Amino acid sequence: MTPLLYQIPAELVKRFATGEVQLYGAVLKEAATGFIVGHVQQTGLMEPAIRSILGIATGGPANFIATAITGAVGVYQNHRIGEQLTQVQSSLALVQNLQIAGLLVS
């Protein structure tokens, strides 16, 4: 099993272990209903994991490579979060327009 790069809130660990709660990105949802029950925090394991994969020790010129890769991963994650926020905003705009249309019809 790949180690999680996120820390699951203590009150949800048991439910996550039983499969009652599942991880979707950085969001914890109930498997049965899909309701969001929590969010996870990054643990800081990304940089050590990259160092381990690349065989880079802490410090020295090779440290720059690991730091750059970690930064690139962070930029990518931020980009994906931005895309998801844009999708949520579009969905909310659609719901808002449907509400206005419903008011006009009634």
N, C-alpha and C positions, 0 to 999 in steps of 0.2 A: 504494500500500500504506500502511495506517495504521501510524504508528510504534508499536512495542510500548512499553507502560508498564512492562514488566518486563525485567530483565536475565537473560539465559540464561547459566547457568554455562559457562565457557570450554570445558570438556571436552565439552559437548553441543552447541555452536554448529554444528559441521559436520554432525552427525546431524540437527539441527533444519532446517538449510538444505536438506538432501536429502530431507526429508519422512519420514525413518526414525523421528524422534521428533516428536510433536505436542503442542501446548499445550492443556490443558483447565483453564481457570481459572488457577490458579497452580501447576499440576502438569504435569510433562513425562512423557508416556507413550510407550512404543514403539508404533508404529502397528500392527505385525503381531501383537503379543501382548497389548497393553494394560497391560503391567507398568509400574509407576511407576519412572522412572529418575532423577528429580530434581525440584526445586522451583525456582521463580523468585523473584527479589527485585524489589520496586518500585524504579523508577529515579528517582522524584521528578519525572517529566515531567508529572504530572497538573495541578499548579497552573499551570505555564507554559502548558500546552495550553489550559486554561480561560481564562487571561488573554488568550491569543492569539485565541481564539474570540470572547470578549466585547469585545476591544479595550481591555483595562484595563492601564494602565501600573503598574509597581511603585510602591507607596506611595500615600498620599492616601486619601480616603474610599472610593473605588471598590475599594481593596485589600480592604476588609472583605467585599465581595460575593464576590470570588474566593476568599478564605479560607473563607467560609461554605459556598460550593459545594463546595470541596475537602473540607471537614469532613463535609458531608452525604454525599458519595461514600464517604468513609472509613467513616462509620456504616453505610451501606448494605452495603458490602463486609463489614464485621464481622458484620452481621446474616445475610448469606448464608452466611458461614463457620459461624456458630452453627447455622443450619438444617442445613447439611451434616454437622456434628458430631453433631447429634441423630439424623439418619438413620443415620450410622455406628453410633452407640450402639444404636439399635433393631435394626439388622442383627446386631450382636454379641450382643445379648440373645437373639435368635432362634436363632443358632448355638449359644449356650450351652444353651438349652432343648432343642435337638435332641440335643446331646451327652448331656445328662442322660437324655433319653428313650432314647437308644441304650444307655446304661449299664444302665438299668432293664430293657430288653428282653433284653439279653444276660445 
